Amino acid sequence: MAKSQQLTRGPIGRQLIFLSAPLLAGNILQQLYNTVDAVIVGRFVGESAFGAVGVSGSVMNLFLFLISGGCDGVGALLSQFYGAEDGGAFRRGFYLSGLFGAGVSAALTGLGLLALPGLLALLHTPDSVAAYAVDYLQIIFLGFPAAFAYHLSSGVLRAVGNTRAALFFLALSMGVNLVLDLVFVAGLELGVAGAALATVLAQALAAGLCALYLRLRFPELIFHWADMVMDRPLLRRTARFSFVTALHMCNLYIGKLLVQGTVNALGEDAINAFTAATRVEGFANSFGDSGAAAVAVFVGQNTGAGEYGRVRQGFRQGQKLLLAFGAFMSLVMVLGAEPCLRLVLPAGSSSSLEPAVGYLRLVACFYIFNFLGSGLAGYFRGRGRVNIPVIGATGHISLRVVLSALLAPGMGLPAVALATGLGWMGVVTFWNILVRKEREQPGEI
């Protein structure tokens, strides 16, 4: 197998930065997908449509993060095979995950279309917002197979340490998305349906280019007839990794859906404020998400190679980097909340600005815990202990949902921010205890 992307030797700090920088840029671009949709829809369609894109984001992310979470689990397993230089297992795992993942993504499309009216009702979505949300989500759901193809292809590239190629294709598709948004929404006046169509077409382009690059640049990673076998033990292992990681993300977004329901009950101004604040917050969280992905790939390859000293060193250096990022982004969000939110909110949404600023400044005070938690989740995923992030995330999101529901009627959006921060603190404490216990046991770490 190609050696150029091996992470089992060489300077650890440089490798983590090399991995995380393209991932960070990619995460920021991914945030731009939804933000561009929301901003253009808000400018050219109206405030109700702007709020609908925010509600739609909570619904579609429940499904999309099942897809991307499953692909993250596959990528963690493939990174171990790559570190162990087991090309046969790598290609068989790639084949099996592609075959069954395509079926799952098609099933999610059908499930999403059937469950859509009930989900919007469960979230107490106002009628003026729900009509736009239906138009948007129906098209997004039909694009799930393209989303799966992109996430799987980019997950394979990450597993071998190549994080730059997927970034390039995502940047290209982001530009296409922006152009199509302007054509469909501003030019052809297709409304929120036009924004959704632009997103799906752009993501399909990214998927196709990513798959083509894999075939041309890494032909040794592509499965052939000899690899297309029903390896049941490997299928079970792949399914466990992908299912548990997908469950982790699903738990988070079920919780976020319930939090969205609490916010919706506060009225349309609160919906618009929360939509804008979470769009801005998504950019800040991109730093933590990229660090988690980089740690997972690094730890996965070195675990597969049996380089446990490098696993320990990489995890420590990764946490130091994430700690610095967390402190920096806290400061940026506290000082820059208002100007950032003015860029996102539709013109004339003055009643939504104050609660959005309050939410963003309060949640930013807890970013250090958010970023450290991301690194811990990446560590456990790379080690193959994919059940631990699920347990921690379930506790975090449960606390967040309960506290939001109890406090929001009296405190408004700041209650959601406080509940989120306390949840981050709790999960980081829990995961740190598990890491210390792992180190106290004789053997690998």
C-alpha positions as CSV (number, residue, x, y, z in Angstrom):
1,M,0.0,0.0,0.0
2,A,1.1,3.6,-0.6
3,K,3.4,4.9,2.2
4,S,3.1,8.6,1.6
5,Q,0.2,9.1,3.9
6,Q,1.4,6.8,6.8
7,L,1.1,8.4,10.2
8,T,3.0,5.7,12.1
9,R,6.3,7.5,11.9
10,G,7.5,11.1,11.8
11,P,6.9,14.3,13.8
12,I,3.5,14.0,15.6
13,G,2.6,17.7,15.9
14,R,3.3,18.4,12.3
15,Q,1.2,15.4,11.2
16,L,-1.8,16.5,13.4
17,I,-1.7,20.0,11.9
18,F,-1.3,18.6,8.4
19,L,-4.4,16.4,9.0
20,S,-6.5,19.0,10.8
21,A,-6.0,22.1,8.6
22,P,-7.8,20.7,5.5
23,L,-10.4,19.2,7.8
24,L,-11.0,22.5,9.4
25,A,-11.4,24.3,6.1
26,G,-13.7,21.5,4.9
27,N,-15.9,21.8,8.0
28,I,-16.1,25.5,7.5
29,L,-17.1,25.0,3.9
30,Q,-19.7,22.5,5.1
31,Q,-21.2,25.1,7.4
32,L,-21.3,27.5,4.5
33,Y,-23.6,25.1,2.7
34,N,-26.5,25.6,5.1
35,T,-25.5,29.2,6.0
36,V,-25.5,30.3,2.3
37,D,-29.0,28.7,1.9
38,A,-30.3,30.5,5.0
39,V,-28.9,33.9,4.1
40,I,-30.0,33.9,0.5
41,V,-33.4,32.5,1.4
42,G,-33.8,35.2,4.1
43,R,-32.8,38.0,1.7
44,F,-34.9,36.9,-1.3
45,V,-37.9,35.0,0.2
46,G,-38.5,36.3,3.7
47,E,-38.1,35.8,7.5
48,S,-40.5,32.8,7.7
49,A,-38.5,31.1,5.0
50,F,-35.3,31.9,6.9
51,G,-36.6,30.3,10.0
52,A,-37.8,27.3,7.9
53,V,-34.2,26.7,6.8
54,G,-33.1,26.6,10.5
55,V,-35.9,24.2,11.5
56,S,-35.0,22.1,8.4
57,G,-31.4,22.0,9.4
58,S,-32.3,20.4,12.7
59,V,-34.5,17.8,11.0
60,M,-32.2,16.9,8.1
61,N,-29.1,16.7,10.3
62,L,-30.8,13.9,12.2
63,F,-30.6,11.9,9.0
64,L,-27.5,13.3,7.5
65,F,-25.5,12.7,10.7
66,L,-26.6,9.1,10.7
67,I,-25.0,8.9,7.3
68,S,-21.9,10.8,8.1
69,G,-21.6,9.2,11.5
70,G,-21.7,5.8,10.0
71,C,-19.0,6.8,7.4
72,D,-16.9,8.1,10.3
73,G,-17.1,4.7,11.9
74,V,-16.1,3.0,8.7
75,G,-13.2,5.4,8.3
76,A,-11.9,4.7,11.9
77,L,-11.8,1.0,11.1
78,L,-10.2,1.5,7.7
79,S,-7.5,3.7,9.3
80,Q,-6.6,0.7,11.5
81,F,-6.3,-1.6,8.4
82,Y,-4.2,1.1,6.7
83,G,-1.9,1.4,9.7
84,A,-1.5,-2.4,9.8
85,E,-0.8,-2.4,6.0
86,D,-3.6,-4.9,5.5
87,G,-4.8,-3.9,2.0
88,G,-7.1,-6.8,1.5
89,A,-9.1,-6.1,4.6
90,F,-9.2,-2.4,3.6
91,R,-10.7,-3.0,0.2
92,R,-13.2,-5.6,1.5
93,G,-14.3,-3.2,4.2
94,F,-14.6,-0.4,1.6
95,Y,-16.8,-2.7,-0.6
96,L,-19.1,-3.9,2.2
97,S,-19.6,-0.4,3.6
98,G,-20.4,1.0,0.2
99,L,-22.8,-1.9,-0.6
100,F,-24.8,-1.8,2.6
101,G,-24.5,2.0,3.2
102,A,-26.1,2.7,-0.2
103,G,-29.1,0.6,0.9
104,V,-29.3,2.4,4.2
105,S,-29.2,5.8,2.6
106,A,-32.0,4.9,0.3
107,A,-34.1,3.6,3.2
108,L,-33.4,6.9,5.1
109,T,-34.8,8.8,2.1
110,G,-38.1,6.9,2.3
111,L,-38.3,7.1,6.1
112,G,-37.6,10.9,6.0
113,L,-40.3,11.5,3.5
114,L,-42.9,9.5,5.5
115,A,-42.0,11.0,8.8
116,L,-41.7,14.6,7.7
117,P,-45.2,15.9,8.6
118,G,-45.0,14.2,12.0
119,L,-41.6,15.5,12.8
120,L,-42.6,19.1,12.1
121,A,-45.7,18.8,14.2
122,L,-43.6,17.2,17.0
123,L,-41.3,20.3,16.9
124,H,-44.3,22.7,17.3
125,T,-43.3,24.3,14.1
126,P,-45.6,27.3,13.2
127,D,-47.7,26.9,10.1
128,S,-46.0,29.8,8.4
129,V,-42.6,28.1,8.8
130,A,-43.7,24.5,8.3
131,A,-44.9,25.1,4.7
132,Y,-41.5,26.3,3.6
133,A,-39.7,23.5,5.6
134,V,-41.7,20.8,3.8
135,D,-40.7,22.2,0.4
136,Y,-37.0,22.3,1.4
137,L,-36.7,18.9,3.2
138,Q,-38.4,16.8,0.5
139,I,-35.7,17.7,-2.0
140,I,-32.9,17.3,0.6
141,F,-34.1,13.8,1.5
142,L,-34.0,12.7,-2.1
143,G,-30.3,13.7,-2.2
144,F,-29.3,11.4,0.7
145,P,-27.6,8.8,-1.7
146,A,-25.3,11.6,-3.0
147,A,-24.6,12.6,0.5
148,F,-23.6,9.1,1.4
149,A,-21.3,8.7,-1.6
150,Y,-19.5,11.9,-0.7
151,H,-19.1,11.1,3.0
152,L,-17.9,7.5,2.3
153,S,-15.3,8.7,-0.3
154,S,-14.0,11.4,1.8
155,G,-13.9,9.0,4.8
156,V,-11.7,6.7,2.8
157,L,-9.3,9.5,2.0
158,R,-9.2,10.6,5.6
159,A,-8.4,7.0,6.7
160,V,-5.2,7.1,4.6
161,G,-4.2,10.5,5.9
162,N,-5.2,12.5,2.8
163,T,-7.5,15.3,3.9
164,R,-6.6,17.8,1.2
165,A,-8.3,16.2,-1.8
166,A,-11.8,16.1,-0.2
167,L,-11.4,19.7,0.8
168,F,-10.7,20.7,-2.8
169,F,-13.8,19.0,-4.1
170,L,-15.9,20.4,-1.3
171,A,-14.7,23.9,-2.1
172,L,-15.5,23.5,-5.7
173,S,-19.0,22.2,-4.9
174,M,-19.4,25.1,-2.4
175,G,-18.8,27.5,-5.2
176,V,-21.3,25.7,-7.4
177,N,-23.9,25.7,-4.6
178,L,-23.5,29.5,-4.2
179,V,-24.0,30.1,-7.9
180,L,-27.0,27.7,-8.1
181,D,-28.5,29.4,-5.0
182,L,-28.4,32.7,-6.8
183,V,-29.7,31.3,-10.0
184,F,-32.6,29.2,-8.5
185,V,-33.6,31.5,-5.6
186,A,-32.8,35.0,-6.8
187,G,-33.1,34.5,-10.5
188,L,-35.7,31.8,-11.1
189,E,-37.5,32.6,-7.8
190,L,-37.9,28.9,-6.9
191,G,-37.8,29.8,-3.2
192,V,-36.6,27.3,-0.6
193,A,-37.0,24.5,-3.0
194,G,-34.4,26.1,-5.2
195,A,-32.0,26.4,-2.3
196,A,-32.4,22.7,-1.5
197,L,-32.0,21.7,-5.1
198,A,-28.7,23.7,-5.3
199,T,-27.4,21.9,-2.2
200,V,-28.2,18.4,-3.6
201,L,-26.7,19.1,-7.0
202,A,-23.5,20.6,-5.5
203,Q,-23.1,17.6,-3.1
204,A,-23.6,15.1,-6.0
205,L,-20.8,16.9,-7.9
206,A,-18.5,16.6,-4.8
207,A,-19.3,12.9,-4.5
208,G,-18.5,12.2,-8.1
209,L,-15.2,14.1,-8.1
210,C,-14.1,12.5,-4.9
211,A,-14.8,9.0,-6.1
212,L,-13.0,9.7,-9.4
213,Y,-10.0,11.0,-7.6
214,L,-9.8,7.9,-5.4
215,R,-9.8,5.7,-8.5
216,L,-7.1,7.7,-10.3
217,R,-4.8,8.5,-7.3
218,F,-5.2,5.5,-5.1
219,P,-6.1,2.6,-7.3
220,E,-4.7,0.2,-4.7
221,L,-7.5,1.2,-2.3
222,I,-10.3,0.5,-4.8
223,F,-12.0,-2.9,-4.4
224,H,-12.1,-5.4,-7.4
225,W,-13.9,-8.6,-8.1
226,A,-11.7,-10.6,-5.8
227,D,-12.5,-8.2,-2.9
228,M,-16.3,-8.3,-3.5
229,V,-17.0,-11.2,-1.1
230,M,-19.4,-11.6,1.8
231,D,-16.8,-11.5,4.6
232,R,-19.2,-12.0,7.5
233,P,-16.8,-11.3,10.4
234,L,-15.6,-8.2,8.7
235,L,-19.2,-7.1,7.9
236,R,-20.1,-7.5,11.5
237,R,-17.1,-5.5,12.6
238,T,-17.8,-2.8,10.0
239,A,-21.5,-2.7,11.0
240,R,-20.6,-2.3,14.6
241,F,-18.2,0.5,14.0
242,S,-20.6,2.4,11.7
243,F,-23.7,1.7,13.7
244,V,-22.3,2.8,17.0
245,T,-20.8,5.9,15.5
246,A,-24.0,6.7,13.7
247,L,-25.9,6.2,16.9
248,H,-23.6,8.7,18.6
249,M,-24.4,11.3,16.1
250,C,-28.1,10.3,16.0
251,N,-28.4,10.7,19.8
252,L,-26.9,14.2,19.5
253,Y,-29.4,15.3,16.8
254,I,-32.4,13.7,18.4
255,G,-31.5,15.8,21.4
256,K,-31.1,18.9,19.1
257,L,-34.4,18.2,17.6
258,L,-36.0,18.2,21.0
259,V,-34.2,21.4,21.9
260,Q,-35.4,22.9,18.6
261,G,-38.9,22.0,19.7
262,T,-38.4,23.9,22.9
263,V,-37.1,26.9,20.9
264,N,-40.0,26.7,18.5
265,A,-42.5,27.0,21.4
266,L,-40.9,30.5,22.2
267,G,-42.2,31.9,18.9
268,E,-40.9,32.9,15.5
269,D,-38.4,35.6,16.8
270,A,-36.8,32.9,18.9
271,I,-36.6,30.5,15.9
272,N,-34.9,33.2,13.8
273,A,-32.5,34.0,16.6
274,F,-31.6,30.4,17.2
275,T,-31.2,29.8,13.5
276,A,-28.7,32.6,13.2
277,A,-26.8,31.8,16.4
278,T,-26.4,28.2,15.5
279,R,-25.2,29.1,12.0
280,V,-22.5,31.3,13.5
281,E,-21.7,28.7,16.3
282,G,-21.3,26.0,13.6
283,F,-18.2,27.8,12.2
284,A,-16.6,27.9,15.7
285,N,-17.4,24.3,16.3
286,S,-15.6,23.4,13.0
287,F,-12.3,23.8,14.9
288,G,-13.3,21.1,17.4
289,D,-14.8,18.8,14.8
290,S,-11.6,18.9,12.6
291,G,-9.4,18.2,15.7
292,A,-11.6,15.2,16.6
293,A,-11.4,13.8,13.1
294,A,-7.6,14.3,12.9
295,V,-7.1,12.6,16.3
296,A,-9.3,9.7,15.3
297,V,-7.3,9.1,12.1
298,F,-3.9,9.4,13.8
299,V,-4.9,7.2,16.7
300,G,-6.5,4.7,14.4
301,Q,-3.5,4.2,12.2
302,N,-1.1,3.9,15.1
303,T,-3.4,1.6,17.0
304,G,-3.5,-0.7,13.9
305,A,0.3,-0.5,13.7
306,G,0.7,-1.3,17.5
307,E,2.5,2.1,18.0
308,Y,0.9,2.8,21.4
309,G,3.5,5.3,22.5
310,R,2.6,7.4,19.5
311,V,-1.1,7.0,20.3
312,R,-0.5,8.5,23.8
313,Q,1.7,11.3,22.5
314,G,-0.7,12.2,19.6
315,F,-3.7,12.3,22.0
316,R,-1.9,14.7,24.4
317,Q,-0.6,17.0,21.6
318,G,-4.1,17.0,20.1
319,Q,-5.7,18.0,23.3
320,K,-3.3,20.9,23.8
321,L,-4.1,22.1,20.3
322,L,-7.8,21.8,20.9
323,L,-7.5,23.6,24.3
324,A,-5.8,26.6,22.5
325,F,-8.5,26.6,19.8
326,G,-11.3,26.5,22.4
327,A,-9.9,29.5,24.3
328,F,-9.4,31.5,21.1
329,M,-12.9,30.8,19.7
330,S,-14.5,31.7,23.1
331,L,-12.9,35.1,22.8
332,V,-13.8,35.6,19.2
333,M,-17.4,34.6,19.8
334,V,-17.9,36.8,22.8
335,L,-16.4,39.9,21.2
336,G,-17.7,39.3,17.7
337,A,-21.2,37.9,18.3
338,E,-23.2,40.9,17.3
339,P,-21.4,41.8,14.0
340,C,-21.4,38.1,13.0
341,L,-25.1,37.7,13.7
342,R,-25.9,40.9,11.7
343,L,-24.4,39.2,8.7
344,V,-26.6,36.1,9.0
345,L,-30.0,37.5,10.1
346,P,-32.4,38.9,7.5
347,A,-32.6,42.7,7.2
348,G,-35.0,44.1,9.7
349,S,-34.8,41.2,12.2
350,S,-33.9,43.5,15.1
351,S,-36.2,41.7,17.5
352,S,-34.2,38.5,16.9
353,L,-30.7,40.1,17.3
354,E,-30.6,40.5,21.1
355,P,-31.6,37.0,22.1
356,A,-29.2,35.6,19.5
357,V,-26.4,37.6,20.9
358,G,-27.2,36.5,24.4
359,Y,-27.2,32.8,23.4
360,L,-24.0,33.0,21.5
361,R,-22.0,34.9,24.1
362,L,-23.1,32.5,26.9
363,V,-22.5,29.3,25.0
364,A,-19.0,30.6,23.9
365,C,-17.9,30.6,27.6
366,F,-18.0,26.8,27.5
367,Y,-16.1,26.2,24.2
368,I,-13.1,24.8,26.0
369,F,-15.1,21.9,27.2
370,N,-16.7,21.4,23.8
371,F,-13.3,21.2,22.1
372,L,-11.7,18.9,24.6
373,G,-14.7,16.7,24.4
374,S,-14.3,16.5,20.6
375,G,-10.7,15.4,21.1
376,L,-11.7,12.7,23.6
377,A,-14.4,11.4,21.2
378,G,-11.8,11.2,18.4
379,Y,-9.4,9.3,20.7
380,F,-11.9,6.6,21.6
381,R,-13.1,6.3,18.0
382,G,-9.5,5.8,16.8
383,R,-8.9,3.2,19.5
384,G,-12.0,1.2,18.3
385,R,-13.9,1.9,21.5
386,V,-16.7,3.5,19.6
387,N,-19.4,2.7,22.3
388,I,-17.9,5.2,24.7
389,P,-18.6,8.4,22.7
390,V,-22.2,7.1,22.4
391,I,-22.6,6.7,26.2
392,G,-21.1,10.1,26.9
393,A,-23.1,11.9,24.2
394,T,-26.4,10.4,25.4
395,G,-25.8,11.7,28.9
396,H,-24.8,15.1,27.5
397,I,-27.7,15.5,25.3
398,S,-30.2,14.2,27.8
399,L,-29.1,16.9,30.3
400,R,-29.2,19.5,27.6
401,V,-32.8,18.6,26.6
402,V,-34.1,18.4,30.2
403,L,-32.5,21.7,31.3
404,S,-33.6,23.5,28.2
405,A,-37.2,22.5,28.6
406,L,-37.2,23.4,32.3
407,L,-35.4,26.8,32.0
408,A,-36.3,28.1,28.6
409,P,-39.9,29.3,29.5
410,G,-38.4,31.7,32.1
411,M,-34.9,32.4,30.6
412,G,-35.5,32.2,26.9
413,L,-32.6,31.2,24.6
414,P,-29.8,31.7,27.3
415,A,-31.3,28.6,29.0
416,V,-30.4,26.5,25.9
417,A,-26.9,27.9,26.0
418,L,-26.4,27.2,29.7
419,A,-27.8,23.7,29.3
420,T,-25.5,23.0,26.4
421,G,-22.4,24.2,28.3
422,L,-23.2,22.2,31.4
423,G,-23.7,19.1,29.2
424,W,-20.2,19.6,27.7
425,M,-18.7,19.9,31.2
426,G,-20.3,16.7,32.3
427,V,-19.2,14.6,29.3
428,V,-15.6,15.8,29.4
429,T,-15.4,14.8,33.1
430,F,-16.8,11.4,32.3
431,W,-14.5,10.7,29.4
432,N,-11.4,11.9,31.2
433,I,-12.1,9.4,34.0
434,L,-12.2,6.6,31.5
435,V,-8.9,7.7,29.9
436,R,-7.2,7.7,33.2
437,K,-8.6,4.2,34.0
438,E,-7.3,3.0,30.7
439,R,-3.8,4.2,31.4
440,E,-3.7,2.6,34.8
441,Q,-4.3,-0.8,33.3
442,P,-1.1,-2.7,32.3
443,G,-0.4,-3.3,28.6
444,E,-1.0,-1.1,25.6
445,I,-1.7,2.5,26.9
